[in-house]
Amino acid sequence: MKKSIIWILTIVMASAFIGLLFVQVMYMENMIKMRNEQFAEVVKRSLYGVSTMLEQNETKYFLDQDLEEAEAAYAPTFNSLTAGNSFDYDSDTPGIDTPARIDTTARIKHPGNLGTLKDFNQSYTSRQEILKGQYLYQKGLLNEVILNILSQSSNRPVAERADSATVHDYLASELDYNGLKLPFEFAIVSRNNGIVYSTAGYAPQSQSEVYSQVLFPGDPVSKQNYLNVTFPTKGDYIFSSVKFMIPSLVFTVILLVIFIYTIIVAFRQKRLTEIKNDFINNMTHEFKTPISSISIAAQMLNDDSVRKSPAMLKHVSTVINDETKRLRFQVEKVLQMSMFDRKNATMRLEEEDANASIDSVVNTFKLKVEKYGGTIVADLDAEDPIINVDRMHFTNVIFNLLDNAIKYRREEEPLLLKVNTHNPDDDTLEITIEDNGIGIRREDLKKIFEKFYRVSTGNRHDVKGFGLGLAYVQKMITLFGGSIDVESELGKGTKFIITLPLLK
């Protein structure tokens, strides 16, 4: 699959996932907003109901008070008006024939009963006077109550007008009636935000958590008090209405993570495929040269003139030996790659003199360096060079670094290689390998130890390899318990610094 197609699919799928997440988040926000509005409306309606019931209690209080006072004042007059009359006022209702009414009607219908009719008229007139007195009494009573409410109610302490137990019961009843069964805390607050009284748990964190309602709106503005209510579990109540969306969001995020991981794997596989193709091409070229040289040398050995010439025979033997070593070295690199696939390397750690091992490798490379007109300088000054490493792998590490220095030399500048060992402290051996080659770009420095990664060499096509050398070097140094760092400047050279623990 082409890289452009992968990018197009990635952009389309990413846009779809982002759009889906956006829709879900917006839906949850709208749901929470709507539930908050519904919650506020229910609380507002409940608080208004509590305020109304407290006002009704206020009216009843003054009505009972004035009724007692009026009954005490009008009792003698009322008793004198009703003395000697035994009328059942409640039975005198149109359409209802009581025994007294039937008897009176019968008297009226018979002539000669004029005296009785006269007595009845007098009684009826007396009854009208009594009803009129009752009406005036009740009217005066109501007027008295209204006057007392307007003039005296605001002077009563609010704790008496709305005691905490009554407010709590009314509030619980109204909230339950409106379908809101949540624990609540409340307080009665004066106009200047002074708390008259409150429940033990009333401690709002912000004003947005408080729902407020004026108590007794008819009071003067300066004397008005407010009923404030908070709901400690409001957040859980609101969240419970949208928690069914949480699994959907989680699944969407999981799918997004899987999608991202799949895309990363796809790019890695594509890059690995390209690297393996390059590896096969490089391996073919690397193996082709020594095989061709050995083949030509073998053909020369079949020539009698070559066999008769000791010098020529020695030369052919040297070529075969060198090319065999070269072929063996390339095979070793392929084995190094298989070691990476197995994750673990077979190590035979033993006591090793780093100065001696490095000196051996340097001597091997002297002829090769001088072939290109270069110089290799070894300052093996470490006083304590004894380390615990695998001899073969440690030698390969030094060999790879020196081989890279020769490969990436500058054609216009004689090669200069410096190898140094010293002890920065009593527990450490430091090995530095420095060259004056083409150097490494800053953006490549972080990647040179990656498996199969090869630094671009511009227009140079004579440098071949598998991209395993430095990855192998870093892995071995890590297994030895050390570390490796690199310093480089493009066009000026590269310096590798290896730090290993000393054998104690």
C-alpha positions as CSV (number, residue, x, y, z in Angstrom):
1,M,0.0,0.0,0.0
2,K,1.3,3.4,-0.9
3,K,2.2,5.8,1.8
4,S,-0.1,8.5,0.4
5,I,-3.1,6.1,0.7
6,I,-2.2,5.3,4.3
7,W,-2.1,9.0,5.1
8,I,-5.5,9.6,3.4
9,L,-7.1,6.7,5.3
10,T,-5.5,8.1,8.5
11,I,-6.9,11.6,8.0
12,V,-10.4,10.3,7.1
13,M,-10.6,7.9,10.1
14,A,-9.1,10.5,12.5
15,S,-11.6,13.1,11.3
16,A,-14.5,10.6,11.8
17,F,-13.3,9.7,15.4
18,I,-12.8,13.3,16.3
19,G,-16.3,14.2,15.0
20,L,-17.8,11.3,16.9
21,L,-16.1,12.4,20.1
22,F,-17.2,16.0,19.5
23,V,-20.9,15.0,19.0
24,Q,-20.8,12.8,22.2
25,V,-19.2,15.5,24.3
26,M,-21.7,18.2,23.0
27,Y,-24.6,15.8,23.7
28,M,-23.4,15.3,27.3
29,E,-22.9,19.0,27.8
30,N,-26.4,19.7,26.5
31,M,-27.8,16.9,28.7
32,I,-26.1,18.3,31.8
33,K,-27.3,21.9,31.0
34,M,-30.9,20.7,30.5
35,R,-30.8,18.7,33.8
36,N,-29.4,21.7,35.6
37,E,-32.2,23.9,34.3
38,Q,-34.8,21.3,35.2
39,F,-33.3,21.0,38.7
40,A,-33.3,24.7,39.2
41,E,-36.9,25.0,38.1
42,V,-38.0,22.2,40.5
43,V,-36.2,23.8,43.4
44,K,-37.6,27.2,42.6
45,R,-41.1,25.9,42.5
46,S,-40.6,24.1,45.8
47,L,-39.1,27.2,47.5
48,Y,-42.1,29.3,46.3
49,G,-44.4,26.7,47.8
50,V,-42.6,26.8,51.1
51,S,-42.8,30.6,51.1
52,T,-46.5,30.5,50.4
53,M,-47.2,28.1,53.2
54,L,-45.2,30.2,55.7
55,E,-47.3,33.2,54.6
56,Q,-50.5,31.2,55.2
57,N,-49.2,30.3,58.7
58,E,-48.6,34.0,59.3
59,T,-52.1,34.8,58.4
60,K,-53.5,32.0,60.6
61,Y,-51.4,33.2,63.5
62,F,-52.9,36.7,63.4
63,L,-56.4,35.4,62.7
64,D,-56.3,33.2,65.8
65,Q,-54.9,36.0,67.8
66,D,-57.5,38.6,66.8
67,L,-60.3,36.1,67.1
68,E,-59.5,35.5,70.7
69,E,-59.3,39.2,71.4
70,A,-62.6,39.9,69.5
71,E,-64.5,37.1,71.2
72,A,-63.4,38.4,74.6
73,A,-64.6,42.0,73.7
74,Y,-67.9,41.1,72.0
75,A,-69.0,38.2,74.2
76,P,-71.4,40.2,76.6
77,T,-73.2,41.8,73.6
78,F,-73.5,38.6,71.7
79,N,-74.9,36.8,74.7
80,S,-77.6,39.5,75.3
81,L,-78.7,39.3,71.7
82,T,-79.0,35.6,71.6
83,A,-80.6,35.2,75.1
84,G,-84.1,33.6,75.0
85,N,-83.9,32.7,71.3
86,S,-83.5,29.1,70.4
87,F,-83.4,29.3,66.7
88,D,-81.4,26.8,64.7
89,Y,-79.8,29.2,62.3
90,D,-78.0,26.6,60.4
91,S,-81.3,24.8,59.6
92,D,-82.8,27.9,58.1
93,T,-81.7,27.1,54.6
94,P,-83.9,27.4,51.5
95,G,-85.3,24.1,50.3
96,I,-84.9,22.4,53.7
97,D,-88.1,21.9,55.8
98,T,-87.3,21.6,59.4
99,P,-90.0,20.9,62.1
100,A,-89.9,24.5,63.3
101,R,-90.3,25.8,59.7
102,I,-93.2,23.4,59.0
103,D,-95.0,24.4,62.2
104,T,-94.6,28.1,61.5
105,T,-95.8,27.8,57.9
106,A,-98.9,25.9,59.1
107,R,-99.7,28.7,61.5
108,I,-99.4,31.3,58.8
109,K,-101.8,29.5,56.4
110,H,-104.7,29.3,58.9
111,P,-106.8,32.5,59.4
112,G,-107.1,33.5,62.9
113,N,-103.5,33.0,63.7
114,L,-102.5,36.6,63.3
115,G,-101.0,36.8,66.8
116,T,-98.7,33.9,66.0
117,L,-97.7,35.6,62.7
118,K,-96.8,38.8,64.6
119,D,-94.6,36.8,67.0
120,F,-92.9,35.2,64.0
121,N,-92.1,38.5,62.3
122,Q,-90.6,39.8,65.5
123,S,-88.5,36.7,65.8
124,Y,-87.4,37.0,62.1
125,T,-86.4,40.6,62.6
126,S,-84.4,39.7,65.7
127,R,-82.7,36.9,63.8
128,Q,-81.7,39.4,61.0
129,E,-80.2,41.7,63.6
130,I,-78.1,38.8,65.0
131,L,-76.8,37.8,61.5
132,K,-76.0,41.4,60.7
133,G,-74.0,41.6,63.9
134,Q,-72.1,38.4,63.1
135,Y,-71.3,39.7,59.6
136,L,-70.0,43.0,61.0
137,Y,-68.1,41.1,63.6
138,Q,-66.3,38.9,61.0
139,K,-65.7,41.8,58.7
140,G,-64.1,43.7,61.5
141,L,-62.1,40.7,62.5
142,L,-60.6,40.3,59.0
143,N,-59.8,43.9,58.7
144,E,-58.1,43.7,62.1
145,V,-56.1,40.7,60.9
146,I,-55.0,42.4,57.7
147,L,-54.0,45.5,59.6
148,N,-52.0,43.5,62.0
149,I,-50.2,41.6,59.2
150,L,-49.3,44.8,57.5
151,S,-48.2,46.7,60.6
152,Q,-46.9,44.1,63.0
153,S,-45.8,40.9,61.2
154,S,-42.4,42.2,60.1
155,N,-41.6,43.1,63.7
156,R,-41.8,39.5,64.8
157,P,-38.4,37.6,64.8
158,V,-38.0,35.5,61.7
159,A,-37.1,32.5,63.8
160,E,-40.6,32.6,65.3
161,R,-42.3,33.3,61.9
162,A,-40.4,30.5,60.2
163,D,-38.9,28.1,62.8
164,S,-36.4,25.6,61.5
165,A,-38.5,22.5,62.1
166,T,-41.4,23.9,60.1
167,V,-39.2,25.1,57.3
168,H,-37.5,21.7,57.1
169,D,-40.8,19.8,57.0
170,Y,-42.3,22.1,54.4
171,L,-39.2,22.0,52.3
172,A,-38.9,18.2,52.4
173,S,-42.6,17.9,51.6
174,E,-42.5,20.3,48.6
175,L,-39.3,18.7,47.1
176,D,-40.8,15.3,47.5
177,Y,-44.0,16.4,45.9
178,N,-42.0,17.8,42.9
179,G,-40.1,14.5,42.5
180,L,-36.8,15.7,44.0
181,K,-35.8,13.3,46.7
182,L,-32.3,14.6,47.6
183,P,-30.6,15.5,50.9
184,F,-30.5,19.2,51.4
185,E,-29.1,21.9,53.7
186,F,-30.7,25.3,54.3
187,A,-30.3,28.6,56.0
188,I,-32.4,31.7,56.7
189,V,-30.3,34.7,55.7
190,S,-31.0,38.4,56.3
191,R,-30.7,41.0,53.6
192,N,-27.1,41.8,54.5
193,N,-26.2,38.0,54.1
194,G,-26.1,37.5,57.9
195,I,-27.2,33.9,58.7
196,V,-30.1,33.9,61.1
197,Y,-29.9,30.1,61.5
198,S,-28.8,27.2,59.4
199,T,-28.5,23.4,59.4
200,A,-25.2,21.8,60.5
201,G,-24.1,20.9,56.9
202,Y,-24.8,24.2,55.3
203,A,-21.5,25.3,53.8
204,P,-21.8,26.3,50.2
205,Q,-18.5,26.5,48.2
206,S,-19.8,29.0,45.8
207,Q,-22.9,31.2,45.2
208,S,-23.8,29.1,42.2
209,E,-24.6,26.2,44.5
210,V,-27.2,28.2,46.4
211,Y,-30.9,28.4,45.5
212,S,-32.7,31.4,47.2
213,Q,-36.3,32.5,47.8
214,V,-37.6,35.6,49.5
215,L,-39.6,34.9,52.7
216,F,-42.7,37.0,53.3
217,P,-42.5,39.3,50.2
218,G,-44.9,41.7,51.8
219,D,-42.3,42.8,54.4
220,P,-40.5,46.1,53.9
221,V,-37.4,45.6,51.7
222,S,-35.0,46.5,54.5
223,K,-36.5,43.7,56.7
224,Q,-36.8,40.9,54.2
225,N,-35.1,37.5,54.7
226,Y,-34.2,34.8,52.3
227,L,-34.4,31.0,52.4
228,N,-31.2,29.6,50.9
229,V,-30.9,25.9,50.0
230,T,-28.0,23.7,48.9
231,F,-27.8,20.1,47.7
232,P,-24.6,18.3,48.6
233,T,-25.3,15.5,46.2
234,K,-26.5,17.6,43.3
235,G,-23.4,16.7,41.2
236,D,-24.0,13.0,41.6
237,Y,-27.7,13.5,40.8
238,I,-26.9,15.4,37.6
239,F,-24.1,12.9,36.6
240,S,-26.5,10.0,37.1
241,S,-28.6,11.3,34.2
242,V,-25.6,11.2,31.7
243,K,-23.5,8.3,33.1
244,F,-25.0,6.0,30.5
245,M,-22.8,8.0,28.0
246,I,-19.6,7.1,29.8
247,P,-19.3,3.6,28.3
248,S,-19.8,5.1,24.8
249,L,-17.0,7.6,25.3
250,V,-14.7,4.9,26.7
251,F,-15.3,2.6,23.8
252,T,-14.8,5.5,21.4
253,V,-11.5,6.4,23.0
254,I,-10.4,2.7,23.0
255,L,-11.2,2.5,19.3
256,L,-9.3,5.7,18.7
257,V,-6.2,4.3,20.6
258,I,-6.4,1.0,18.6
259,F,-6.7,3.0,15.4
260,I,-3.7,5.1,16.2
261,Y,-1.7,2.0,17.2
262,T,-2.8,0.3,14.0
263,I,-1.6,3.2,11.9
264,I,1.7,3.3,13.7
265,V,2.2,-0.4,13.2
266,A,1.3,0.0,9.5
267,F,3.9,2.7,9.1
268,R,6.5,0.6,11.0
269,Q,5.7,-2.4,8.8
270,K,6.0,-0.4,5.7
271,R,9.4,1.0,6.9
272,L,10.5,-2.4,7.9
273,T,9.6,-3.8,4.5
274,E,11.6,-1.0,2.8
275,I,14.6,-1.6,5.2
276,K,14.5,-5.4,4.5
277,N,14.5,-4.8,0.8
278,D,17.5,-2.5,1.2
279,F,19.1,-5.1,3.5
280,I,18.7,-7.8,0.8
281,N,20.2,-5.5,-1.8
282,N,23.1,-4.5,0.4
283,M,23.7,-8.1,1.5
284,T,23.8,-9.2,-2.2
285,H,26.4,-6.6,-3.0
286,E,28.4,-7.3,0.1
287,F,28.6,-11.0,-0.6
288,K,29.0,-10.6,-4.3
289,T,32.4,-8.9,-4.2
290,P,34.3,-11.4,-2.0
291,I,32.7,-14.4,-3.8
292,S,33.8,-13.0,-7.1
293,S,37.3,-12.4,-5.8
294,I,37.6,-15.9,-4.4
295,S,36.2,-17.3,-7.7
296,I,38.8,-15.4,-9.7
297,A,41.6,-16.5,-7.4
298,A,40.5,-20.1,-7.7
299,Q,40.6,-19.9,-11.4
300,M,44.1,-18.4,-11.3
301,L,45.2,-21.4,-9.2
302,N,44.2,-23.6,-12.1
303,D,46.8,-21.8,-14.3
304,D,50.1,-23.7,-14.3
305,S,52.1,-20.4,-14.6
306,V,50.6,-19.1,-11.4
307,R,51.3,-22.3,-9.5
308,K,54.9,-22.2,-10.7
309,S,55.4,-18.6,-9.5
310,P,55.8,-18.5,-5.6
311,A,55.1,-14.7,-5.6
312,M,52.0,-15.0,-7.6
313,L,50.8,-18.0,-5.6
314,K,51.4,-16.1,-2.4
315,H,49.4,-13.1,-3.8
316,V,46.5,-15.3,-4.8
317,S,46.5,-17.1,-1.4
318,T,46.5,-13.7,0.3
319,V,43.5,-12.6,-1.8
320,I,41.6,-15.7,-0.9
321,N,42.4,-15.3,2.8
322,D,41.4,-11.6,2.9
323,E,38.2,-12.1,1.0
324,T,37.3,-15.1,3.1
325,K,37.7,-13.0,6.2
326,R,35.6,-10.3,4.6
327,L,32.9,-12.8,3.8
328,R,33.0,-14.2,7.3
329,F,32.6,-10.7,8.7
330,Q,29.5,-10.1,6.6
331,V,28.1,-13.4,7.8
332,E,28.8,-12.3,11.3
333,K,26.7,-9.2,10.7
334,V,23.8,-11.3,9.5
335,L,24.1,-13.4,12.7
336,Q,24.0,-10.2,14.7
337,M,20.7,-9.4,13.1
338,S,19.3,-12.8,14.1
339,M,20.5,-12.1,17.7
340,F,18.3,-8.9,17.7
341,D,15.3,-11.0,16.7
342,R,15.9,-13.5,19.5
343,K,16.0,-10.5,22.0
344,N,18.8,-12.2,24.0
345,A,22.4,-12.7,23.2
346,T,24.5,-15.6,24.4
347,M,27.1,-14.0,26.6
348,R,30.3,-15.5,28.1
349,L,31.4,-12.8,30.5
350,E,35.0,-13.0,31.6
351,E,37.9,-10.9,32.8
352,E,39.3,-8.9,30.0
353,D,42.2,-6.4,29.6
354,A,40.6,-3.6,27.5
355,N,43.9,-2.1,26.6
356,A,45.2,-5.3,25.2
357,S,42.0,-6.1,23.2
358,I,41.8,-2.6,21.8
359,D,45.5,-2.6,20.8
360,S,44.9,-5.9,19.0
361,V,42.1,-4.4,16.9
362,V,44.0,-1.2,16.3
363,N,47.0,-3.2,14.9
364,T,44.6,-5.0,12.5
365,F,43.3,-1.7,11.2
366,K,46.6,0.0,10.8
367,L,47.2,-1.4,7.3
368,K,43.7,-0.6,6.2
369,V,43.9,3.0,7.5
370,E,47.3,3.6,5.9
371,K,45.9,2.2,2.6
372,Y,43.8,5.4,2.5
373,G,46.7,7.6,3.5
374,G,45.4,7.9,7.1
375,T,46.8,7.6,10.6
376,I,45.5,5.8,13.6
377,V,46.8,6.9,17.1
378,A,46.1,4.8,20.2
379,D,46.7,6.3,23.6
380,L,45.8,3.5,25.9
381,D,46.4,5.2,29.2
382,A,44.0,3.5,31.5
383,E,45.8,2.4,34.7
384,D,43.0,-0.1,35.5
385,P,41.7,-1.6,32.2
386,I,40.2,-4.8,33.6
387,I,36.5,-5.2,32.7
388,N,34.0,-8.0,32.7
389,V,32.8,-8.5,29.1
390,D,32.4,-11.1,26.4
391,R,35.7,-11.0,24.5
392,M,34.3,-11.7,21.0
393,H,31.5,-9.1,21.3
394,F,33.7,-6.5,22.9
395,T,36.2,-6.9,20.0
396,N,33.3,-6.6,17.5
397,V,32.2,-3.4,19.2
398,I,35.6,-1.7,18.7
399,F,35.9,-3.2,15.2
400,N,32.5,-1.8,14.1
401,L,33.3,1.7,15.4
402,L,36.7,1.7,13.6
403,D,35.2,0.3,10.4
404,N,32.5,3.1,10.4
405,A,35.3,5.7,10.8
406,I,37.0,4.4,7.7
407,K,33.8,4.1,5.7
408,Y,32.6,7.6,6.5
409,R,36.0,9.4,6.0
410,R,36.4,12.6,3.9
411,E,38.0,12.1,0.6
412,E,39.6,15.5,0.6
413,E,41.1,15.1,4.1
414,P,43.6,12.4,5.3
415,L,41.9,10.1,7.8
416,L,42.9,10.6,11.4
417,L,41.7,8.1,14.0
418,K,42.2,8.5,17.7
419,V,41.6,5.8,20.3
420,N,41.9,6.5,23.9
421,T,41.3,4.7,27.2
422,H,41.4,6.3,30.7
423,N,39.9,6.0,34.2
424,P,37.7,9.0,35.0
425,D,37.2,7.5,38.5
426,D,38.0,4.4,40.5
427,D,35.0,2.4,39.2
428,T,34.9,3.3,35.5
429,L,36.7,2.8,32.3
430,E,36.1,5.3,29.5
431,I,37.0,4.5,25.9
432,T,36.8,7.2,23.2
433,I,37.1,6.6,19.4
434,E,37.4,9.9,17.5
435,D,37.7,10.6,13.7
436,N,37.8,13.5,11.4
437,G,35.2,12.1,8.9
438,I,32.1,13.5,7.4
439,G,30.3,13.8,10.7
440,I,26.6,13.2,11.5
441,R,23.8,15.7,11.3
442,R,22.1,16.8,14.5
443,E,18.7,15.3,13.5
444,D,20.4,11.9,12.8
445,L,22.2,11.7,16.1
446,K,19.1,10.5,18.0
447,K,18.4,7.7,15.5
448,I,21.9,6.2,14.7
449,F,21.5,3.5,17.3
450,E,18.2,2.3,15.9
451,K,18.1,-1.0,14.2
452,F,18.4,-0.8,10.4
453,Y,18.8,2.9,10.5
454,R,21.5,4.3,8.1
455,V,22.6,7.9,7.9
456,S,22.3,9.4,4.5
457,T,25.7,9.9,2.7
458,G,24.5,12.2,0.0
459,N,25.8,11.3,-3.4
460,R,28.2,8.6,-2.2
461,H,27.2,5.1,-3.3
462,D,30.3,3.2,-2.2
463,V,29.3,2.9,1.4
464,K,27.2,-0.2,2.0
465,G,25.9,-1.8,5.1
466,F,22.9,-3.3,6.9
467,G,22.2,-0.5,9.4
468,L,23.0,-3.0,12.3
469,G,26.5,-1.9,13.4
470,L,25.7,0.9,15.8
471,A,22.5,-0.9,17.0
472,Y,24.6,-3.9,17.8
473,V,27.3,-1.7,19.5
474,Q,24.7,-0.1,21.8
475,K,23.1,-3.4,22.7
476,M,26.4,-5.0,23.6
477,I,27.6,-2.0,25.7
478,T,24.2,-2.1,27.5
479,L,24.6,-5.8,28.2
480,F,28.1,-5.1,29.6
481,G,26.5,-2.7,32.1
482,G,27.8,0.4,30.4
483,S,26.7,3.3,28.2
484,I,27.6,4.9,24.9
485,D,27.3,8.5,23.9
486,V,28.1,10.3,20.6
487,E,29.3,13.8,19.8
488,S,29.4,14.9,16.2
489,E,29.6,17.9,13.9
490,L,28.8,17.7,10.3
491,G,31.9,18.1,8.2
492,K,34.3,17.9,11.2
493,G,34.1,14.4,12.6
494,T,32.5,12.1,15.2
495,K,33.5,11.0,18.7
496,F,32.0,7.9,20.4
497,I,32.4,7.7,24.2
498,I,32.0,4.3,25.8
499,T,31.7,4.0,29.6
500,L,32.1,0.5,31.3
501,P,32.3,-0.6,34.9
502,L,35.6,-1.9,36.1
503,L,35.9,-5.5,37.4
504,K,36.1,-5.4,41.2
